[in-house]
Amino acid sequence: MRPDQRLADVFIALAGSTANGPLDVPATLSALANCAPSLLGTRAATVVFAPDGYKTAQVTGSEPELFRLEHEAVGWREGPGHDCHQSGGFRAQSALEGRPARQRWPHYTPRALRLGYTRVAALPLREPTGTSGALVLLSREQHAFTPDALALGQSMADFTAVMLERAREADRSRTLATQLESALNSRVVIEQAKGIVATRKAVTLDEAFDLLRKHARAHQRPVRDVAREVVDDHEDPGAADPSV
């Protein structure tokens, strides 16, 4: 397969399938972690995605043991992915052998070395409003990652971040639309109930709403529920009684 075709296939995999619904976030993170090593010429990769903080962080890795390592690193609040995310998107690579890495990441470094990895690079998942996570590349070689590999890796990370941000925006829009629809439906039902009570009791619409509200308060129920009963049954003795 030609390199340009491989690259196109990777970005298609990162985009995922949105034809039948929202973007699958875990699948997109997994695609990034699994596509990065072969395309960038590194041994393995992990991804940490924490747009709303580390309590809700999602992690994945191209190898099972790296998934466990990244998951634990989130709890330790250390490691290249954590530092990259917390620093606001600073891109860096580090050798794991030697005192500096052990002092900087006292839990992460020994575990990574035991797994055979000697060098890491962290690339930020950059969104317009900030950094939502990091792509971590791991190597068993002593030499540094090439500038071309890091540049391509950053493009993959940026593309993934944009896709994820758009998915979150779509979720927020759907939630808002549902809330607005529910509020509108409630308002329609309340207006219908006001009309029914006003007609039956020969009172104004404002007085009818006051009766509905008093009845709801007396029974510790939402006004919309009382209004629904009035509309469905065309009768609510409590709401129709001015003494309530």
N, C-alpha and C positions, 0 to 999 in steps of 0.2 A: 504494500500500500504506500502511495506517495506521501511524503511528509505533510503536504498541504491538506491532503484528504484526512490524514490522521488528526490534524489540528481541527479541521472542520467537524469531524466526528466527536471530538472531545467537547467542543463548545455546544454542540447539539445535545450531548448527554448532560452537560451542566444545566442547560435550559430546562430539561425535563419535558414532560408532556403536560400541557395545560389545556388540551382540547376537551377533556372530559371533566374538568374541575380545577381547583386551586393547585398551585405548585406544591409538590411533595418535598417539604423542607428536608427531612432526614435523607431521602433519596438523593437530593441535590448535594448535600454535604458529603454523602458517601461517594458520589460520582467524582467530586473534587479530590477527595483523598485517594481514590483508587486510580484516577487518570493521571494524576500529577507525576508519580514516580517514573512511569515508562516514557512520558512525554518530556520530562525535564532531566532524565538521566540520573535520577537519584534512587536510593534503595527503598524508601518508604515515606509516608506522609501521614499527618494527622490534621484534623480541623477542630477548632473550638469556636463555637458560635454562641455569643452571649450578648445580644443586643439590649436585653433588659436586666443585665446583671448576672452574677455567677450562680445565684440560687436557681435560675432557670436555664443554665447553660446546656447546650447540646454538643456532644463530642462524637467523633468517629475517627477511624484509622484504617489504613490499608492492610494492617496486620492485627490480629486479635490482641496480642500482647501490647501493642501500641495504643489500642483503644483503651485498655485498662490503665496504661500509664497516663494517658492524657486525662482520663476521667479522674484519676487520683490527683493529678497535678492541679485540676480545678479546685479540689478540696484543700490542697496544700497552699493554694494561691501562689504558685511559683512555676517556673519553667519558661521556655522561650515564647510559647503561645500566650501565656499570661502577661509576660512583660510587654510583648508587642501590642497586645490589646490595651493594657493599662497606660502605655506611653503615648497613646493617641495615634498609633500607626507607624512608629519608627521601625524601619526594616533593618534587620541585622542578622549576621551569622556568627557562630561561636564554635570553637573547638571544645569538646567536652573533657578531654584529657587535660589534667593539670589543675592547680589550686584555684584559679579564678572561677572556673565553672562550678567547682564543688562548693566554694564559698557563696556564690550567687544562688545556686539551686541545690541545696544540701540533700534534698530528697530525690529530686528529678535526675540529677546527674549520675549518681551511682546506679540507679535502675536502668537508665538508658545505656550506660557502659556495659552493664551485665548482659543486655540484649545485643551487644555488639556494635552499637552506634557510637561514632567518634566525633561527628560534626552535625550541627543543626543550623537551620536558617528559618527565621520566622517572617512571614509576609502578611501584612494587615489586610483584613476584609474591609475595604474602605467604602463608606456610603457618603452621600452629600452632607449628612449631619454628623458624621463622626466615624468611629471604627467599631464594627460589630463583632469582631473576632479575629482569628488568625489562621493562616495555613502554615503548618510547620513541616519543613523538609528535613529528612534525616539521612545521613550517609555513613557508610562504613569505611570511607576513604579518608586520607589525611588532607588531601588538597581541598582548597576552597571551592564553593559552588561558582560556576562561571557567571559573569554578568548577563550573558544571554539567557541562561537558565533562570536566573532570578527575575529578569525582566518579563519573560514569558510567564513565569509563575505568578508574578504580580498581576499580569493581565487576566489570568485565570481567576485569581482571588477577587479582583475588582469586578469582573463579569458576574461571578457568583454572588457577590455582595449586592449588586444592583438587582439581580433576579430576586434575591431574598427580600430586599427592601420593597420591591414592587408587590411581592406576595403579601407582605405584612400590610401594605397600604390597601390592597384589595380586601383583606380580612377586615380592616378597620372600616372600610366603606360598606361592606356587607353588614357589619354589626350596626353601624349608624342607620343604614336603610331599614333594618329590622326594627330598631328602636323607634324610628320615625313612623313606620307603618303601624306599630303597636299603639303609639300615642295617638295617631290619627283615628284608628279604629275605636279606641277608648273614647275619644272626644265625640265621635259620631253616635256611639251608643248612649252616652250621657245626654247629648242633645235630644235624642229620641225619647229617652226616659223623662226628661224635663217636659217635653210636649205632652206626654201621656198623663203625667201627674197634674200638669197645669190644666188640662182639659177636664179631668175627672174631679178636681177640687175647685175649679173655677178660680184659680190664682194666677199670678203673673209667672213668667218663666224664671225670673230671679227667685221668687218665693218657692217655686217648685224645686229649684236646685238647692235652696236652703233646707227644704224638707228631706231631700235625698242625702245631703251632707250630714244632717243631724242624725238621721237613721243609721248611716254608715258609722258615724262616730260612736253612737250609743252601743252598737254591736261590734265595734272594733273591726270593721271590714273596710276594704277599699270602696270608694264611691263607684268605681266602674263595675264592681261585682254586683252592687245593689242595683245599679242602672240596668245591667244585663238581665237581672231577674224581672225587673219591671217591664222591660221590652219583651222578654220571652213569655212571661205569664200575663202581661197586661194587668198585673195586680200586685201590690205590695202594701199591705195594710199599714205597716209601720211608717213607710215613706208617705203614705197618703193621709196619715193622721197629723194634723197641725200641732197636736200637743206634744209630739215627740221632739 
